[in-house]
């Protein structure tokens, strides 16, 4: 297992630690999401729970999601990264397509595309979490882990990142004490991949 230390940005960065590999984390709900893709099977959504809302990921920044029946659309941004997701929710599983634009050099954007999934869960701390992975156009997994927690009292806005975006806008909205926890998953100082 490889351990990677994440850097802090403006005091807002979170350092994460996974006590179990992702596969072990999802094992209780795991099943093949098709042809051995590693995507977990959908489970019933907790009563009253929704994907709609504003979520925060240390890696991907804010993610604004809106729902219209089983259809879901969202936007996310952090630093030079801007992206969109759209997909379908079945139970607590959201399978999506993503498109991301990065502009490391002004006027020379790079556009990336792929697929992924989120599994909605309520942590032992009572907080809502999205636990998932992203992949390229050929797979929903294999690109990396995407974890986020719900920012309370925030309304999603699909136009949130149409203006110039500053990662320091979060202010007090980001909870530096957040602990991703699901079973033996503990998030603290490192990400274990």
PyMOL commands that set and color helices and strands:
alter all, ss='L'
color gray80, all
select helices_A, chain A and resi 22-29+167-173
alter helices_A, ss='H'
color red, helices_A
select strands_A, chain A and resi 3-4+53-57+61-68+71-78+81-90+93-102+110-122+128-135+144-150+181-182+185-186+191-192
alter strands_A, ss='S'
color yellow, strands_A
deselect
rebuild
show_as cartoon
